[in-house]
Amino acid sequence: MKKILLIPSLLVVIGLNSELYAQTVVYTENFEAGNSFTLNTADVSSTSGTSGNNYWVVNNVFTGGSGTVNTCLGPFGFTVPGTPTQPAGIQNNPTSNYMHILSGAAVGNGILNASFMAADGFCTFNEYNFAAMSNDISTVGHDSIDFSFYWMCTGGAQSYGELYYSLNSGTSWTKVNVTPQYNLNGTWTQANVSIPEFAQQANIRFGFRFVNEVTFSTSEPSFSVDEISVTGYCLPSTSTITPVACSSYLSPSGNYTYTTTGVYYDTIPATSGCDSIITIDLTIEETFATITETACFEYTSPSGLYTWTSTGSYQDTITNTAGCDSILTIDLTINSLDNTVSVTGGTITANESAAVYQWLDCDNAYAQISGETNVSFSAITGNFAVEITANGCTDTSACTAIDISGLSEEYEHNFKMYPNPTNGVFTIDLGSISKKFDVVIYNALGEVVYKESFNNVDKSVIDLSAYLGLFVVELIDESGTINRNRIIIK
């Protein structure tokens, strides 16, 4: 009888590309916490179940032993050597769980470590034993997939291990061709297999087969496997998004906050475990603007929330067309004017100088008084106001009441003036010839605008057509008696 012991072995690196991308672990199996492989399947014309001379088991037995097996040629004694302990690279070494082929004859003699019954072409026939991953794994998003495992298998050239892969959930299997096959090795060795077909697969599985053809070798142990891993280099996915935000935008990873329009980059883990690189073409809709405004007396902000009455720099916030805040800086100039008046006698004078004036008749629905556009207005009797334009502003004074009907009648019998009101030319009638009298005329401010002496006349014609307003005419006779009257020049 021929016996060969196989013990799990793992990866040797084959053609690993040096990528700039991160290497990630897609799958691991060390048989320490359960088993993700289905043992002794009928895949690839293999013996199914544990009824044959050899079959797959998972345990942590490394001690050999001796026994007897009955064949067609009679009973034979055999010895299974101890399985080599595992190197430091294997978890829970030196005697951790591993997956291996076990001889049915060895089991019958209480020997549970890696061993196999060799085929001799006479009594013990060829056997093929398959162990396959029970579930799919995905390598989508990964390049340069490495299938790594520790292995061991002694025996002749016709007893060896094989590695298979399936891209359709185990429906069909493809052998990974390596030279030499996994045999003629009595120590734990790490293998690393990488072929292009492993990459970018959504339903990939891996499996091992022990091939026991005609051999007369008595070497041990059998095909053994441990510390399986599938790694690959992530192929980062790329995408572009065009978000629109108001004042700020938090990146998809949550690591960055952007406050200005621009193009940014962010990285997040994808479902494959690889990075997803996102180009962010960001638009920040919050706007900032400075406007310059000039107003009279007061200014209401664009939002309507504020009213300002003095020159200065202010801020206001309104909603723009995107529904975001628009922050306005308002450089504001407030202009004003003095809309008060002063009254002297029957003359009203605006207190705002260097302006444009228009006097108004308050008793006639604020009708403009024709020709009355000076700073002062001499009224007869009524209520009057002035519309003032200055510094780009227009305002109207309060109405002022004027009543000159109370002028002393004692003066009127001494001299008369006509016409009154006048266009500027009027006659002073003394009623009789006077040897001498002086005429002094004052404006509303008390300033002398006319002065003249007359002798031996009873009438005199005065020309004040250069003036407008209310004036006081003072007549002084030869005895020094003063008589006064008022006249309006329009």
Secondary structure, 3 states (H helix, E strand, C coil): CEECCCCEEEECCCCCCCCCCCEEEEEEECCCCCCCEEEEECHHHCCCCCCCCEEEEEECCCCCEEEEEEECCEEEEEEECCCCCCCCCCCCCCCCCEEEEEEHHHHHCCCCCCCCEEECCCCCCCEEEEEEECCCECCCCEEEEEEEEEEEECCCCCEEEEEEEECCCCCCCEEECCCCCECCEEEEEEEEECCHHHCCCCCEEEEEEEEECECCCCCCCCCEEEEEEEEEEECCEEEEECCEECCCEECCCCCCEECCCEEEEEEEECCCCCEEEEEEEEEECCEEEEEEEEEECCEECCCCCCEECCCEEEEEEEECCCCCEEEEEEEEEEECCCCCEEEECCEEEECCCCCEEEEEEHHHCCEECCCCCCCEEECCEEEEEEEEEECCEEEECCCEEEECCCCCHHHCCCCEEECCCECCEEEEEEEEEEEEEEEEEECCCCCEEEEEEEEEEEEEEEECCCCCEEEEEEEEECCCCEEEEEEEEC
